[in-house]
Amino acid sequence: MRLVKYFLVFLFTLITGFSYGQTISTDRPDQTESATLVGLKSLQLESGILFSSVHEPFGNTVKHFVPSILFRYGMSKKIELRLYQEYETNRFELQNQALSGLKNLQIGLKFLLFQKRESTTEIAIISHVIVPTGSKTIDQNSFGIINKLAFSHRIGEQLNIGYNLGYDYHGKNSSKGTYSFALCFRLDDSVGVYLEPYGEWEDLEKFTNSFDTGLTYLLGKNMQVDLSYGVGLNHNMQFVSAGLSWNLGRISKK
């Protein structure tokens, strides 16, 4: 498969680079949101591109999210402000038609609920409000909300475990429950890999399960690149994604 070939080539390119010490914590590339907040008054940008293919009864749909951008700002030691936006293109192969436009804007907060000494365990709640600012041909013209309870555990120096439980409401009686569980392994000071099952229970009727894996690599003390590949377990879907995250540090004067 072409997506798999691109994934392996990029993976090899990253591993053969130089190393830096880990200083940035991101919410990508996995589906599991970290319970860790960005630093106080610190601004972090997490951007990416994603290409996916979905087989449906009426034909294949190719989806491009180019780009997706998440802004994170540390308002306090326990509250993080979040803004998320993405541009989506859907290409319907059977109809030979393509639709493009902005998705609805998401505005949210991450609240740190619990932190054990030395950050070995953290618990946070993440809540985003969906604002109907996107293209009507791409997204619903209605308000919604996305909620996740995020858990993070550090086990020794090499292993991190994260998992989320969530409930989303997208308006017009459209809702779903979500779950994800990520095992993250630190190979050295710059390279990390993860394995992750995740899924959703759409409208409390349709249950879909997926799996993805990926790699993160530090380009500098505050900059990280990533690559991931995912596949549907009980539905016909696959995706490949790449991203860049950059912590800009404190943006306010002392």
N, C-alpha and C positions, 0 to 999 in steps of 0.2 A: 504494500500500500504506500502511496506517495507520501501521505502524512507521516507515516512511521519512518520513512527514509530521511525526511527533513529533520525529524526529532533526533535520530541517531547521529546525524552529521553535526548538528548544533551541540549536542551533548559532548561529543568528542572534542570539539573546538574549545568548549569551556574548560574541560578537565585539563587540557594541556597548557593552560595559562599560568599566571603567577598567583601567589597567595597573599591574603591580607587577614588581619584579625577581625573577628565578628563584632560589629558595633551597631548594626541596624536590625530591627525586627519589623517584619512586614505582614500584611494580611493576604498576600498573594505568594505563590501561584495556586495554592490548593483552595478547595472550596471552604475549608474550615477557617473561620475567623479566629485570630489569636485573641486571648484575653489581655495581652500586654498593650498598654497605651504608649503613645509617643511621649517624648519628654516634655516637661513644662515649657510652654511658649515656643515649642519647636514645631516647624512645618515640615511635613513629609508628603512627597508626591509619589504615587504608585500608578504606573501606566502600563498598558499592554495591548496586544492584538490577539485575536482569536479567530480561527477558521474551523468551522464544523460542518459536518454532513449528516443529515437526518433522513432516514428512509421512512416514508409515510405511505398510506394506501393510495393516495392520489399522485405519488411520485416523489422523487428525491428533492429535498430542500437544502441548499447550501447557504449557510449563514456566515457573515463576516462581521466581527465587531472591531472596527478600526477607526479610532482608538477607543479604549476605555480608560478613564482617569479617575482616581480616588485621591482627594486632598484630605489630609489628617492634620489637625492642629491641637496641641495640648493646652486646653483652657485652664486646667488645674492638674494637680497630681492624681485626681480621680475622675476627671471628665475630659473627654476628647471630642472635638467637633469634626464632623465628616461631611464631605460633599462628593457625590459620585455621578458621573455622566459618561455616556457611551454613544457611539454612532453605529447603527446597524444597517447591514445590507442583506436582504433575503432574495435569493435567486431560485425560482421555481422551474426546475428543468423540464417538466412535462408541458407547462404553459409557455416556456421560453420567455419568462417575464421576471423582472427584477424591481424590487422596491427598496428605497433607501431613506434614511432620516434619523434624526436624533431620538433617543429613548427619553422617557420622562426623567426629570431631574430627581435625585434622591438627596435629602438633607437629613442628617442623623447625628446621634450622640453615642459614644461608648462610655459606660459607667463602670468603674472598677468597684466590685462588691467585696472582694476578699483577696488578700495577698499574704501568703505565708512568708516568714522570714527568709531572706535571700532569694525570694521570688521562685521557690521551688513549686508552688501551687498558686495559681491565680484564677479568679472567677470574675467575669464581667457580663453585663447585659448590653446588647447592641440594638438600637432601634432607629430605623430610617422611615421618614415620611416620603411617600412617592407623590411628587407634584406634577400634574398633567401639563407639562410644557413641551412634550415631544411631538413628533410628527404623527398625525392621526392615521396615516397608512402603516405605521410601525408599532405604535403603542396605544393602549386604551386611554381615552380622554376622561379619566377619573382619578380621584385621590386613592391612595392605598397606604399600607404600612408593612414593613418587614421587621420582624423581631427575632433575635437569636440570643440564647444563653450560651456563653462561651467558657470553656474550661481549658486550662493549660497546665501541664505538669512537666517539670524537668527532672529526669532520672539520671543522675550522674552527669558526666561531661559530654556524653555522646548521643543521648536519646531524649527526645521531647515528644510528649503525647498531647494532642489537642482534640477536642470534640465539641460539637454544637448540637443543640436542639432548638428548632425554630418553628414559628408560625407566621405565614404571610397572608395578607388580604389585599387583593388587587382591584377591588371594586366590582360592582355588577355581579355579586354572588360568586366571585372567583377567589378561592382560597386554597392553601396547601400547607401541610406540615412538612418540615425538612429535618434531615439529620446528616451528620458527617463525622468521620473518625479518622484522624491523620496520625501516622507514625513517622516521625522525622528523625533522620540519622545524620549526625555530623561526622563527615569523613575526615576533615582536617579543619584548619582555621578559616578556610575560605569556601569549601564545598560542602553542601548539604543535599540530601535526597529525601524524598518522602513517598509513602504509599498511602492510598486513601480510598475507602469505600464511602459512597454517599448516595442519597436518594431523596425522594419527595413523595408525598401522598396527596395527590391533586384532587381537590373537591371531596376529600374523604372517600374517594372511590378508586382512583387509578394509582397504583403503587409502582414507581419506577426506581430501579437500582442501577448505579453506575460505579465505575472505578477509574481512578487516574493516578498517575505517578509523575514525578518531575524532579528537577534539579535547581538549586540556587547557587549563585557564584558571586563572590564579592569582587568588584572592580576597584574598590577603594574602601576607606574606612566607613563612608556614609553612602555608598552606592552599590546596588545589587542588581544583577540580571538573573532572569529565570527562564525556564522552559518546561512545559508540561504536555502530557498526552493523556487523553481520556477516551473511554469506550463504554457504551451501554451494556449492561449485563442481561437485562430482560427486555431491551428495546434496541433497535438498530441505529446507533449513533456513534460518532467518533469526532474528536477534536484535537487540534494542536494549538498551543498558545505560547507566546514569548512576551517578556516584559522587562521593564526597567524601573527600579525604585530608587529614590534619592531623598535622603534626609538633609534638608537645608539648614538645620540647626535653629537656634533662637533667632526670631525675626523682630523682637521688640527690644528697646533700649532698657538698660538696667535702671 
